[in-house]
Structures are given as structure tokens and as C-alpha cells.
Amino acid sequence: MPANRTYLTQQDVSAILAAAESYAAQGNFAVTISIVDDGGHLLGLLRRDGAAPVTSYISQEKARTSAIGRRESKIYEDIINNGRTAFLGATPALHGVLEGGVNIVVDGHTIGAVGVSGVKSSDDALIAKAGIAALGINS
């Protein structure tokens, strides 16, 4: 018998985008917010007015990295910044190795991720976390 599996619904995606966009609006942040499933496939994207076109690509890659890596993308940035630059060549599938990708965890399992790009990476991560908070889950 197959195990029951939790996944992101379109209602979840809409709630995350709305909450993250609201948080970004409070700070007047011109960002793009991307949401992916656990395999890194795009489920939703919102590019705020003024966000540079490249943020659409970067936010998706941050989300994808976080989803398939099952951890925040900041962890990879820290690995590289701490001198392990060989990591870049060892992971050709990961292009979003900057802070701002946050995985969504339910019952210990990553079910997707949010990636944000456009402002300081630490603020990108806060926007992503504000979006995830709309789901009311405790990972």
C-alpha cells in the first residue's frame, strides 16, 4: 500500500505568495518570489514591480537548490565561503547556492521550497520564511 504523502496545493502556493509579497511590500523590496515542489519544479512565481529580470531566474534556482538539497540554500553558501570551493564543481545541478532559498518541511520531510531574490540575501530568506509561515506548520 502506498504511503500517504503531503504536497503543496495550489491554495498553499497562493497563500505563500500572498504572505511573502505582503512582507516584501512592507519593506518596499523589489524581489521575485518562487515556489517549487520537492523535485524543484516551479509551482508559482511573483515578480514585484521594479525587480530586475534576473531575479526571476535566481529565485527559482534558490528554491530548487533548497528543495532538492532538503535544506536552506544558505548552508551551501556557507560551505563555499568557508573555503570548500570544490563543492561548486561537485554539484553541477545546484545553481542557487546563495542564501534566500528555504525548504518547506512537514513531519520531517521537505515538500517544496521558496526562493527569493532581489535584495540582501538575509532579507530574501526572511521574505521566504514569512511566506512559509502562512501555512501554519511547525517543521
C-alpha positions, 0 to 999 in steps of 0.5 A, a space after each residue: 500500500 502506498 504511503 500517504 504523502 503531503 504536497 503543496 496545493 495550489 491554495 498553499 502556493 497562493 497563500 505563500 505568495 500572498 504572505 511573502 509579497 505582503 512582507 516584501 511590500 512592507 519593506 518596499 523590496 523589489 524581489 521575485 518570489 518562487 515556489 517549487 515542489 520537492 523535485 524543484 519544479 516551479 509551482 508559482 512565481 511573483 515578480 514585484 514591480 521594479 525587480 530586475 529580470 534576473 531575479 526571476 531566474 535566481 529565485 527559482 534556482 534558490 528554491 530548487 537548490 533548497 528543495 532538492 538539497 532538503 535544506 536552506 540554500 544558505 548552508 551551501 553558501 556557507 560551505 563555499 565561503 568557508 573555503 570548500 570551493 570544490 563543492 561548486 564543481 561537485 554539484 553541477 545541478 545546484 545553481 542557487 547556492 546563495 542564501 534566500 532559498 528555504 525548504 518547506 518541511 512537514 513531519 520531517 520531510 521537505 515538500 517544496 521550497 521558496 526562493 527569493 531574490 532581489 535584495 540582501 540575501 538575509 532579507 530574501 530568506 526572511 521574505 521566504 520564511 514569512 511566506 512559509 509561515 502562512 501555512 501554519 506548520 511547525 517543521 
